[in-house]
Amino acid sequence: MEEQKENTERTGDISKEKQDNVMFIGGKPLVNYVRGIIIQFKKKEASEVVVKSRGKFISKAVDAAEVAKRSLEDISVYIKEVNIASESFETNDKKTNISTMDIVLAR
């Protein structure tokens, strides 16, 4: 019963099972993210990896996706799609927008 609950647990619109294939880009060095993407494709045999970023980390996400794609030419990884959006936040009665981007890499 507990195992079944874990498999159906959801965060947002991505099931816990699919979250393994999501790489959130932040303040760590670029090589950490590139290594994570490569591990997803080579060791975990993922068919897709989603690189998610927000705000100032969008350029790092593009770099990580491109470096990983070039490193994985032997298994024909390509950019399947790119999604952009913005999220609104309200802090101290001030509305702020922040850009978001998802890059889907696939084999």
C-alpha positions in Angstrom: 0.0 0.0 0.0 2.8 2.4 0.9 4.7 1.6 -2.3 1.6 2.3 -4.4 1.2 5.7 -2.6 4.8 6.6 -3.5 4.2 5.8 -7.2 1.1 8.0 -7.4 2.4 10.9 -5.3 2.5 14.1 -7.4 4.2 17.4 -7.2 2.6 20.0 -9.5 1.9 18.3 -12.8 4.9 16.0 -12.9 4.7 12.6 -11.2 7.4 11.6 -8.8 8.6 8.9 -11.2 9.2 11.5 -14.0 10.9 14.0 -11.6 14.0 11.9 -11.9 14.4 13.2 -15.4 14.2 16.9 -14.4 17.3 19.0 -13.8 16.7 22.2 -12.0 19.5 24.8 -12.7 20.7 27.0 -9.9 23.9 28.3 -8.4 26.2 25.2 -8.6 29.0 25.0 -11.2 28.0 24.3 -14.8 29.9 21.0 -14.8 27.6 19.6 -12.1 24.5 20.0 -14.2 26.2 18.7 -17.4 27.3 15.6 -15.4 23.8 15.1 -14.1 22.3 15.3 -17.5 24.8 12.8 -18.9 24.1 10.4 -16.0 20.4 10.6 -16.7 20.9 9.5 -20.3 23.8 7.0 -20.0 23.3 5.3 -16.6 19.6 5.7 -16.0 18.8 5.3 -19.7 16.3 8.2 -19.7 14.6 8.9 -23.1 14.2 12.6 -22.1 15.6 15.0 -19.6 14.0 18.4 -18.9 16.3 21.2 -18.0 14.4 23.8 -15.9 15.6 27.3 -15.1 14.3 30.6 -13.9 15.6 34.2 -14.0 19.4 34.7 -14.1 20.0 30.9 -14.4 18.4 30.7 -17.9 21.8 31.3 -19.6 23.4 28.6 -17.5 20.6 26.2 -18.5 21.3 26.9 -22.2 25.0 26.2 -21.7 24.3 23.0 -19.7 22.0 21.7 -22.4 24.4 22.5 -25.2 27.4 21.1 -23.6 25.5 17.9 -22.6 24.1 17.6 -26.2 27.6 17.8 -27.7 29.0 15.3 -25.2 26.2 12.9 -26.0 26.5 13.0 -29.8 27.3 9.2 -29.7 23.7 8.5 -28.6 22.1 11.2 -30.8 20.7 13.5 -28.1 18.9 16.5 -29.5 16.8 19.4 -28.3 13.2 18.3 -28.6 11.5 21.5 -27.5 12.0 24.7 -25.6 9.2 26.2 -23.5 9.3 29.8 -22.1 7.0 31.5 -19.7 6.9 33.9 -16.8 5.7 33.6 -13.3 4.2 36.5 -11.3 5.0 37.0 -7.6 3.6 39.5 -5.2 5.9 40.7 -2.4 5.4 43.7 -0.2 2.4 44.7 -2.4 4.7 44.8 -5.4 4.1 42.5 -8.4 7.2 40.9 -9.9 7.6 38.8 -13.0 10.3 36.2 -13.4 11.1 34.4 -16.7 11.2 30.6 -16.8 12.5 28.2 -19.4 12.3 24.4 -19.9 14.6 22.7 -22.4 13.6 19.1 -23.3 16.5 17.0 -24.4 15.7 13.6 -26.0 17.4 10.7 -27.7 
